[in-house]
Amino acid sequence: MGRLDDKVTFITGAGSGIGRAAAIRFAREGSAVAVADIDGDLAAATADMVEEAGGRVLRQTVDVTDETQLKDALQETADQFGGVNTLVNCAGGSIADDRSVTDVDLDVWDHTIDLDLKGTFLACRVAIPHLQTAGGGAIVNFTSVVALKGSFRGHVYTAAKGGIISFTQALAGQYWRDGIRANAIAPGVILSDRVQGRMQLTDDIPLDERLETAMKMNTRLIDERHPFGYGVPDDIANVALFLASDESRMVNGAVIPAEGGAAAY
Ligand SMILES: NC(=O)c1ccc[n+]([C@@H]2O[C@H](COP(=O)([O-])OP(=O)(O)OC[C@H]3O[C@@H](n4cnc5c(N)ncnc54)[C@H](O)[C@@H]3O)[C@@H](O)[C@H]2O)c1
């Protein structure tokens, strides 16, 4: 018996990184999965992996900043699988040009706020009616360790991820009436393709070496006192699985730090 038997999960940004890991993990636990990504090729590749893992899957090319595309994708998911129970909002990420407030180009603001904050907002706006129809469900949003401590120099991404915390709490405070729980995960440094690319790391390097290299690069935010603050997408997919499953039925409006304690000490 799987931990997500009979569930249907819509995952944004599922073409890569944490979203891809979640799609495969959730499918292995019995959920049908809609794999939504702005990059149709990446969505298709993840969907193939989900199928290989024995899961029921729908491939979708969706830009989370476009409400109409989201509406169509959620409706297609509901039609195909008979409803939607869970939304996992992975689409997002910081970009290399992000800077402190006095230095950043405002194009970075438009891109990052649109993708991380508005994208999450729109996906919730469109998915919640489906969760209500299903009689309840779970929303898993993505914030970051950068929103839990003021040490990150990318101020636009920090602002977007801070907004997601408040938004998630507001969702929890409103939609408990419909049996919907909303929580957020605040990862540390996760070796997704995007993050590895920035560090010039590839999957063929042994994981221990990759983690060691990552730890040497990021001392301001997560330092040598937080060796558990560095991980791989599966580490975060496991937290998302818990928040999506009924095992976390008492957890609502929470921000789960998965950053090795970096925000605590
Ligand atoms: N990787 C980390 O270290 C880390 C740390 C803290 C928080 N996070 C958060 O976790 C989430 C996932 O991060 P990741 O590193 O796995 O990301 P990733 O870059 O590996 O994957 C993100 C996916 O989102 C897709 N995407 C981009 N724009 C989109 C759009 N407009 N609509 C739909 N899909 C779009 C991309 O094509 C990509 O497949 C993000 O919200 C990120 O901010 C990541």
The ligand as an ORCA input file, in Angstrom:
! r2SCAN-3c Opt
* xyz 0 1
  N      17.719     24.089     -5.353
  C      17.845     24.786     -4.234
  O      18.944     24.899     -3.651
  C      16.635     25.448     -3.621
  C      16.778     26.029     -2.344
  C      15.675     26.653     -1.774
  C      14.466     26.698     -2.455
  N      14.372     26.132     -3.690
  C      13.077     26.230     -4.377
  O      12.631     24.947     -4.727
  C      11.909     25.004     -5.958
  C      12.520     24.023     -6.951
  O      13.888     24.353     -7.127
  P      14.862     23.489     -8.056
  O      16.262     23.916     -7.731
  O      14.485     22.081     -8.000
  O      14.509     24.113     -9.482
  P      14.977     23.693    -10.953
  O      15.496     24.930    -11.580
  O      15.809     22.464    -10.952
  O      13.575     23.326    -11.623
  C      12.614     24.313    -11.808
  C      11.725     23.892    -12.959
  O      10.749     24.915    -13.128
  C      10.557     25.107    -14.510
  N      10.024     26.449    -14.742
  C      10.709     27.613    -14.813
  N       9.880     28.629    -15.095
  C       8.632     28.093    -15.171
  C       7.362     28.630    -15.437
  N       7.175     29.948    -15.668
  N       6.291     27.803    -15.445
  C       6.454     26.471    -15.224
  N       7.648     25.905    -14.979
  C       8.723     26.710    -14.948
  C      11.915     24.896    -15.141
  O      11.805     24.576    -16.525
  C      12.466     23.746    -14.302
  O      12.182     22.507    -14.880
  C      11.978     26.457     -6.422
  O      10.827     27.131     -6.026
  C      13.179     27.001     -5.677
  O      13.095     28.398     -5.471
  C      15.414     25.501     -4.287
*
